[in-house]
Amino acid sequence: MEFYHKGLELLNPVQDEQVHLTAFYATLDHERALTERRRADEQVAGTRNRQALHQRDGRVRDLNARLSRLNAAEEGLCFGRLDDADGEVLHIGRLSLHDEDYEPLLTDWRAPAARPFYIATAVENHGVVRRRHIQTRLRRVLDVQDEQLDYTRSAAGASQPGRGVVGEQILLGALNARRTGTMESIVRTIQADQDRIIRSDLAGILVVQGGPGTGKTAIALHRAAFLLYTHRAQLEKRGILVVGPNPTFLKFIGQVLPSLGEDGVRLVTLAELYPGLTATRPEPAEVTEVKGRAVMADVIAKAVADRQWVPSEPIEVTVDRTVLRLDPAVVQDARGSARARQTTHNQARPFFLKDVVDHLTDQYADLIGTDPLDGENLLDEYDLAELRKEILAEPAIRRLLDLLWPMLSPQDLLVDLFGDEKRLASAAPQLSELDREHLLRYGDDWSPADVPLLDEAAELLGEDDKDLARRKAERARAIAYAQGSLDVLSGSGSTDYDDDDEAEVLSAKDILDAEALAERYEADDDRTLADRAAADRRWTYGHVIVDEAQELSPMAWRAIGRRCPLRSMTLVGDVAQTGAAGGGTSWRRALAPTFGDRWRLAELTVNYRTPAEVMDLAAHVLTEVDPDAKAPESVRSTGVRPWYEEVGPTDQAQYVGKVAREEVHHGQVGVITSRSRLELVQEAIGEHADITVLTVAGAKGLEFDSVLVVDPEGIMVESPRGLRDLYVALTRCTQRLGVIGPLPPVLRDADGWDVRGQ
Ligand SMILES: Nc1ncnc2c1ncn2[C@@H]1O[C@H](COP(=O)(O)OP(=O)(O)OP(=O)(O)O)[C@@H](O)[C@H]1O
């Protein structure tokens, strides 16, 4: 063991690191106290007007964000150290700390200087001769592990990382640890191939393909933290959107970013992407599949076009006993010029209405205002305006205009479309009758697959009356505030201000008008970024991350694409695990309609979750799914063989209940079963804090110490993608796997099972 001098004392590495760690915590405490003091000062300081108040709130927000980062770094503050050949030392941790002379004490794991900690090897050491992993608990150093990366020294027998893995012991410790029910940060043990993805450029679309347990979710979240650190100014304004497969999954991953000190991220499922509704209506897979097809974009476009109606016969309406006649040709012309404006349906509506109403007004004027002697029209501008008003006030005309070109919300459009066979046949002639039958329904509650359709419709319809009224009211409020502030600024009350303030007042008055000030107030909106983004369908994010991206349909990709016109995205998934009807089984096919070939691919091949014993069995299923696919290689084996028990349907649920309760001794238990057995199994197990019963769709992205797969045959037959579902179910465990129910042939043929003695 090496020893170090501290004054006259001789310190071993653990003691030496303890000295450093104590100093880091002292600095962290100091920073925290300073930030809290600043915040308290801001909170008590008086403000003269609303503008100053907003600026103050902004400063308090920044200080709060700083405080959360400092607090988040408390556990595991420092976890690594790099030594170079010249004796320079770099400590690596959850954030950067400096001493009073602004000399670096601790380097943020995301800083470029920290990178060798994750990628240096003895062959390519990036100038590092020793990498040290520091294990701590609370504020104490428990242990250190060194990897010598100096080729000459390592050749002489110093410790070498095994299997190309960085920090093998620490990594295995983390992988073998019992799961807590929520995902944890992997910041101490990120591996080189993962690091490359985390630090990949912000620009462009990065697709990360990797088998089960390769760390895709973990990487996606650490990438978000990295991007926020590296491009903070750019991303803080627009935020990052993370889309996950279901609410349980979002809960599972929800703590990772806050634990890394980052909260400028909005996590949603597709069902919540459309503001104002959560789409939870269940529907059969074949309906979901039709709704997800790319062709639905054309169907929605045609449904909108169909609502711009040209009658086949002239229509007569009576205004104050005068009969007016609207010819199809006039409507056709008005529609043509409104469409030529290339704007949305609702925004084009006033232009259409104006043309039609102009025509009716002229006709009305001709009929009632013509001089019987010389045929000249006796009405002046004022009279024409009055006639126009009269026409517009006539209910029959209003009804007619609403028929010809109605103001529509996306919800109205879809309810009308899916509730009417004729409309559907006209909008979707390219769909088979059976497909159209799948779409036909009544009611106005929404399924997740409706969300991209609503979004598509919203894009074509534009804001409706209600949206416009709301936006106008908000803006009027902001302008009223701003006007009030300007009055205060320019009023005689300014005698309270000293000379400097007076100058400020003048410049404010000179520079700003109420509109500009209103914009500034809107920017100073008190809501968090995630709340503002959630309320605004047209919000565009600085970066979008999609997890389990293989599950998205072409229509969902269009909706996601709209959230990020800059096309800065990270899409992680595994095309061998696709379960959703309408999901993709090839990245090229799934992404081409929306993104063409403008994306880059990164692949992960090492499985950090599933032990080799389990993965060997799951690989049989994968070969059945795709003979060319290669299962990821497990980084560890546990020596525990998976087991199965053939238990028929009558006793199955009871048996599962008994075994699940036994398995709890090994940690968190996940019971994954077919949809048809779900309720029975749930009943047999009852409420238990450490047992979760779910279907494969609900288990997407999750993991448990011990997994029981119940009714594998049922899982296989319940979906056309049943084999992939079985593959997902088998790969959810970190330690132990048991399969209950008759084994399907694909599993029966595999070696490596233990038969559980009843
Ligand atoms: N470098 C690492 N250090 C420690 N743990 C890791 C590392 N990489 C991955 N893991 C762990 O491996 C497990 C699987 O990771 P994750 O869930 O991100 O995989 P995934 O590729 O998204 O899996 P799936 O596609 O099956 O849902 C998690 O517990 C994660 O914390």
The ligand as an SDF file (V2000), in Angstrom:
LIG
                    3D

 31 33  0  0  0  0  0  0  0  0999 V2000
  -22.1730    1.9020  -16.3650 N   0  0  0  0  0  0  0  0  0  0  0  0
  -23.0430    1.4270  -15.5180 C   0  0  0  0  0  0  0  0  0  0  0  0
  -22.7720    1.4030  -14.1970 N   0  0  0  0  0  0  0  0  0  0  0  0
  -23.6480    0.8930  -13.2990 C   0  0  0  0  0  0  0  0  0  0  0  0
  -24.8510    0.4290  -13.6350 N   0  0  0  0  0  0  0  0  0  0  0  0
  -25.1760    0.4510  -14.9340 C   0  0  0  0  0  0  0  0  0  0  0  0
  -24.3020    0.9400  -15.9380 C   0  0  0  0  0  0  0  0  0  0  0  0
  -24.9020    0.8350  -17.1210 N   0  0  0  0  0  0  0  0  0  0  0  0
  -26.1170    0.3190  -16.8770 C   0  0  0  0  0  0  0  0  0  0  0  0
  -26.2660    0.0730  -15.5620 N   0  0  0  0  0  0  0  0  0  0  0  0
  -27.4270   -0.4850  -14.8830 C   0  0  0  0  0  0  0  0  0  0  0  0
  -27.9330   -1.5270  -15.6750 O   0  0  0  0  0  0  0  0  0  0  0  0
  -29.3470   -1.5760  -15.5550 C   0  0  0  0  0  0  0  0  0  0  0  0
  -29.9600   -1.5180  -16.9290 C   0  0  0  0  0  0  0  0  0  0  0  0
  -29.8240   -0.2080  -17.4260 O   0  0  0  0  0  0  0  0  0  0  0  0
  -30.9740    0.4830  -18.2760 P   0  0  0  0  0  0  0  0  0  0  0  0
  -32.2820    0.2480  -17.6500 O   0  0  0  0  0  0  0  0  0  0  0  0
  -30.5510    1.8510  -18.5650 O   0  0  0  0  0  0  0  0  0  0  0  0
  -30.8740   -0.4220  -19.5810 O   0  0  0  0  0  0  0  0  0  0  0  0
  -31.7350   -0.3460  -20.9090 P   0  0  0  0  0  0  0  0  0  0  0  0
  -30.7830   -0.5360  -22.0220 O   0  0  0  0  0  0  0  0  0  0  0  0
  -32.5630    0.8720  -20.9250 O   0  0  0  0  0  0  0  0  0  0  0  0
  -32.6190   -1.6360  -20.7360 O   0  0  0  0  0  0  0  0  0  0  0  0
  -33.9900   -2.0950  -21.4190 P   0  0  0  0  0  0  0  0  0  0  0  0
  -33.9300   -1.8550  -22.8800 O   0  0  0  0  0  0  0  0  0  0  0  0
  -34.0070   -3.5490  -21.1080 O   0  0  0  0  0  0  0  0  0  0  0  0
  -35.0760   -1.3830  -20.7220 O   0  0  0  0  0  0  0  0  0  0  0  0
  -29.7430   -0.4220  -14.6520 C   0  0  0  0  0  0  0  0  0  0  0  0
  -29.8400   -0.8730  -13.3340 O   0  0  0  0  0  0  0  0  0  0  0  0
  -28.5620    0.5170  -14.7650 C   0  0  0  0  0  0  0  0  0  0  0  0
  -28.4160    1.3230  -13.6290 O   0  0  0  0  0  0  0  0  0  0  0  0
  1  2  1  0
  2  3  1  0
  2  7  2  0
  3  4  2  0
  4  5  1  0
  5  6  2  0
  6  7  1  0
  6 10  1  0
  7  8  1  0
  8  9  2  0
  9 10  1  0
 10 11  1  0
 11 12  1  0
 11 30  1  0
 12 13  1  0
 13 14  1  0
 13 28  1  0
 14 15  1  0
 15 16  1  0
 16 17  2  0
 16 18  1  0
 16 19  1  0
 19 20  1  0
 20 21  2  0
 20 22  1  0
 20 23  1  0
 23 24  1  0
 24 25  2  0
 24 26  1  0
 24 27  1  0
 28 29  1  0
 28 30  1  0
 30 31  1  0
M  END
$$$$
